[in-house]
Amino acid sequence: MVRPVIAGNWKMNKTVAEAVDFAKGLRDGLATEPVAEVIIAPPFTALWAVADVLKGSPVRVAAQNLHEAPKGAFTGEISAGMLVEAGCTHVLVGHSERRTLFGETDSRINLKLKTALAAGLTPIFCIGETLQEREENRMKTVIERQLKEGLNNFTADDISRLLIAYEPVWAIGTGKTATPGQAQEVHGLIRKWIAGQYSAERAAQTAILYGGSVTPKNVADLMGQPDINGALVGGASLEVDSFIQLVRYQTIQGA
């Protein structure tokens, strides 16, 4: 059985002081081991401080991006080794904002995924279609292309060391959320693709998260779907109380 994952992506929010306060509140609020694996992704400036606060806790720290090169003349970029030293265990790769705002291609995302794995980081590989692509009935084609090109030359062992996050671009920061049925359709497609490329066993063991306006009000319905193993949360991860509610989604379900 796949352990559920609740990950919070803070994007470009929180000063170091604010991030530390949040981390302390989260650490104290999760004094008992949660059922879900918990990950937060602060901005680069706060990684070290947040990781230090969370030492010995069940909460893991992710970076929001990385460069594919180990070092060099890449002003403003961060290497995998720097992230590991800062206390990261995970890293987001291919987030829709990196794709749409910064022009990251599937081939570059593939390089970043390989770099993360080589450094011992667990990538959270993000994929998803735009509203136009969905309305033009190209969702399946887009998702399968992103999987094929992003995971090019990946082995079954490589797949076992990453998480996949489906984030429909049209549902990020818009207040729109894919219905549980819509989300399940794509998660099922992703799992079927993994089974076809690798094995049914590998597909069953892969955690696939949903990202797109996840809140404490809708998380239980989403998590109740058979192929949704977790959530990649944006806005609702910025307040410690709402994020803890998300982590404790089983109580919302009445489990």
C-alpha positions as CSV (number, residue, x, y, z in Angstrom):
1,M,0.0,0.0,0.0
2,V,1.3,3.5,-0.9
3,R,1.8,5.8,2.0
4,P,-0.2,9.0,1.4
5,V,1.8,12.2,1.0
6,I,0.8,15.8,1.8
7,A,3.2,18.4,0.4
8,G,3.0,22.1,0.7
9,N,4.5,24.4,-1.9
10,W,5.0,27.9,-0.5
11,K,6.1,29.4,-3.8
12,M,7.5,33.0,-3.3
13,N,6.1,33.5,0.1
14,K,7.4,33.9,3.7
15,T,10.5,35.5,5.1
16,V,12.9,33.4,7.0
17,A,11.4,34.5,10.3
18,E,7.9,33.7,9.1
19,A,9.1,30.3,7.7
20,V,10.7,29.4,11.0
21,D,7.6,30.3,13.0
22,F,5.5,28.1,10.6
23,A,8.0,25.2,11.0
24,K,7.8,25.4,14.7
25,G,4.0,25.4,14.7
26,L,3.9,22.4,12.3
27,R,6.5,20.5,14.3
28,D,4.6,21.0,17.5
29,G,1.2,20.4,15.9
30,L,2.4,17.0,14.6
31,A,3.9,15.7,17.8
32,T,2.4,12.3,17.0
33,E,3.5,10.6,13.8
34,P,0.9,11.4,11.1
35,V,-0.4,8.7,8.8
36,A,0.7,10.8,5.8
37,E,4.3,11.7,4.8
38,V,4.6,15.4,5.2
39,I,6.7,17.7,3.1
40,I,7.0,21.5,2.9
41,A,8.8,23.5,0.2
42,P,9.9,26.9,1.5
43,P,11.7,29.5,-0.7
44,F,15.5,29.0,-1.1
45,T,16.3,31.6,1.5
46,A,14.5,29.7,4.3
47,L,15.6,26.1,3.5
48,W,18.4,25.8,6.0
49,A,16.6,27.5,8.8
50,V,13.4,25.4,8.3
51,A,15.4,22.2,8.0
52,D,17.1,23.0,11.3
53,V,13.8,23.5,13.1
54,L,12.4,20.3,11.7
55,K,15.4,18.0,12.6
56,G,14.1,14.9,14.3
57,S,10.5,15.6,13.3
58,P,8.5,13.6,10.7
59,V,8.3,16.6,8.3
60,R,10.6,16.6,5.3
61,V,11.9,19.7,3.4
62,A,11.7,20.2,-0.3
63,A,13.2,22.8,-2.6
64,Q,11.0,24.3,-5.3
65,N,13.5,23.9,-8.1
66,L,17.1,23.1,-8.9
67,H,19.6,23.5,-11.8
68,E,20.7,20.4,-13.7
69,A,24.4,21.3,-13.5
70,P,26.5,20.6,-10.4
71,K,28.1,24.0,-10.4
72,G,29.1,26.8,-12.8
73,A,28.3,30.2,-14.2
74,F,24.5,30.1,-13.7
75,T,23.7,33.2,-11.9
76,G,20.7,32.9,-9.6
77,E,20.5,29.1,-9.8
78,I,20.9,26.4,-7.1
79,S,22.5,23.0,-7.5
80,A,21.4,19.7,-6.1
81,G,24.4,19.5,-3.8
82,M,23.5,22.9,-2.3
83,L,20.0,21.7,-1.6
84,V,21.2,18.5,0.1
85,E,23.6,20.6,2.3
86,A,20.7,22.9,3.2
87,G,18.8,19.9,4.6
88,C,16.5,19.1,1.6
89,T,15.3,15.5,1.0
90,H,12.9,16.4,-1.9
91,V,12.7,18.8,-4.8
92,L,9.9,19.9,-7.1
93,V,10.7,19.4,-10.7
94,G,8.6,20.6,-13.7
95,H,6.0,22.6,-11.7
96,S,3.6,24.3,-14.2
97,E,4.8,27.7,-13.2
98,R,8.4,26.7,-14.2
99,R,7.0,25.3,-17.5
100,T,4.8,28.3,-18.4
101,L,6.6,31.3,-16.8
102,F,10.2,30.1,-17.2
103,G,10.0,28.1,-20.4
104,E,11.2,24.8,-19.0
105,T,10.9,22.0,-21.6
106,D,10.3,18.3,-21.1
107,S,13.9,17.5,-22.0
108,R,15.3,19.9,-19.5
109,I,12.9,18.6,-16.8
110,N,14.3,15.1,-17.7
111,L,17.8,16.3,-16.9
112,K,16.7,17.9,-13.6
113,L,15.0,14.7,-12.5
114,K,18.2,12.7,-13.2
115,T,20.3,15.3,-11.4
116,A,18.0,15.1,-8.4
117,L,18.1,11.3,-8.2
118,A,21.9,11.3,-8.6
119,A,22.2,13.6,-5.6
120,G,19.9,11.4,-3.4
121,L,17.0,13.8,-3.6
122,T,13.4,12.6,-4.1
123,P,11.9,14.5,-7.0
124,I,8.2,15.5,-7.0
125,F,7.7,15.3,-10.8
126,C,4.9,17.7,-11.8
127,I,2.8,17.2,-14.9
128,G,-0.6,18.7,-16.1
129,E,-2.5,20.2,-19.0
130,T,-3.7,23.7,-19.6
131,L,-7.4,24.7,-19.9
132,Q,-7.0,25.1,-23.7
133,E,-5.4,21.6,-24.0
134,R,-8.3,20.1,-21.9
135,E,-10.9,21.9,-23.9
136,E,-9.3,20.7,-27.2
137,N,-9.5,17.1,-25.8
138,R,-5.7,16.9,-25.8
139,M,-5.3,16.1,-22.1
140,K,-4.3,12.4,-22.6
141,T,-1.8,13.3,-25.3
142,V,-0.2,16.0,-23.2
143,I,0.0,13.9,-20.0
144,E,1.5,10.9,-21.9
145,R,4.0,13.2,-23.7
146,Q,5.1,14.8,-20.4
147,L,5.6,11.3,-18.8
148,K,7.4,9.9,-21.8
149,E,9.8,12.8,-22.3
150,G,10.2,13.7,-18.7
151,L,11.0,10.1,-17.7
152,N,13.0,9.3,-20.8
153,N,15.6,6.5,-20.1
154,F,14.4,6.0,-16.6
155,T,14.6,2.5,-15.1
156,A,12.0,0.9,-12.9
157,D,14.4,1.6,-10.0
158,D,14.5,5.3,-10.9
159,I,10.6,5.4,-10.9
160,S,10.6,3.9,-7.4
161,R,12.6,6.9,-6.1
162,L,10.2,9.7,-7.2
163,L,6.7,11.0,-6.7
164,I,4.4,12.2,-9.4
165,A,2.1,15.2,-9.0
166,Y,-0.8,15.8,-11.4
167,E,-1.6,19.5,-11.4
168,P,-4.1,20.7,-14.0
169,V,-2.8,24.2,-14.9
170,W,-6.3,25.5,-15.1
171,A,-6.9,24.6,-11.4
172,I,-3.8,26.2,-9.9
173,G,-4.4,29.4,-7.9
174,T,-7.7,29.9,-9.7
175,G,-10.1,28.5,-7.0
176,K,-11.2,26.0,-9.6
177,T,-10.6,22.4,-8.7
178,A,-10.9,19.3,-10.8
179,T,-13.7,17.2,-9.5
180,P,-12.7,14.0,-7.7
181,G,-13.8,12.1,-10.8
182,Q,-11.8,14.3,-13.2
183,A,-8.7,14.0,-11.0
184,Q,-9.2,10.2,-10.7
185,E,-9.4,9.9,-14.4
186,V,-6.0,11.4,-15.0
187,H,-4.4,9.6,-12.0
188,G,-5.7,6.4,-13.4
189,L,-4.2,7.3,-16.8
190,I,-0.8,8.0,-15.2
191,R,-0.8,4.7,-13.3
192,K,-1.8,2.8,-16.4
193,W,1.0,4.4,-18.3
194,I,3.5,3.4,-15.7
195,A,2.2,-0.1,-15.7
196,G,2.6,-0.3,-19.5
197,Q,6.1,1.1,-19.5
198,Y,7.4,-0.8,-16.4
199,S,5.1,-3.1,-14.5
200,A,1.8,-3.3,-12.7
201,E,3.7,-3.8,-9.5
202,R,5.7,-0.6,-10.0
203,A,2.6,1.3,-11.0
204,A,0.8,0.2,-7.8
205,Q,3.7,1.3,-5.7
206,T,4.0,4.8,-7.2
207,A,2.6,7.7,-5.2
208,I,0.6,10.1,-7.4
209,L,-0.4,13.4,-5.8
210,Y,-3.1,15.8,-6.9
211,G,-2.3,19.5,-7.0
212,G,-4.8,22.3,-7.8
213,S,-6.6,24.4,-5.2
214,V,-6.6,21.7,-2.6
215,T,-8.2,22.8,0.7
216,P,-9.3,21.2,4.0
217,K,-12.9,21.2,2.5
218,N,-12.1,19.1,-0.6
219,V,-9.1,17.1,0.4
220,A,-11.0,14.1,1.9
221,D,-13.1,13.6,-1.3
222,L,-10.0,13.8,-3.4
223,M,-8.0,11.4,-1.2
224,G,-11.0,9.0,-1.3
225,Q,-10.3,8.3,-4.9
226,P,-8.5,4.9,-5.6
227,D,-5.5,6.4,-7.5
228,I,-5.0,9.6,-5.6
229,N,-2.2,9.1,-3.0
230,G,-1.7,12.6,-1.8
231,A,-1.9,16.3,-2.4
232,L,0.5,19.0,-3.6
233,V,-1.0,22.1,-1.8
234,G,-0.4,25.7,-2.7
235,G,-2.3,28.5,-0.9
236,A,-3.8,26.3,1.9
237,S,-0.2,25.3,2.9
238,L,0.7,28.9,3.9
239,E,-1.3,28.8,7.2
240,V,-0.1,26.2,9.7
241,D,-3.6,25.4,11.0
242,S,-5.1,24.7,7.6
243,F,-2.0,22.7,6.6
244,I,-2.3,20.5,9.7
245,Q,-5.9,20.0,8.8
246,L,-4.8,18.7,5.4
247,V,-2.2,16.4,7.0
248,R,-4.9,15.1,9.3
249,Y,-7.4,14.6,6.4
250,Q,-8.3,11.1,7.8
251,T,-10.2,12.8,10.6
252,I,-12.2,14.8,8.0
253,Q,-13.0,11.5,6.3
254,G,-14.1,10.1,9.7
255,A,-11.5,7.3,9.4
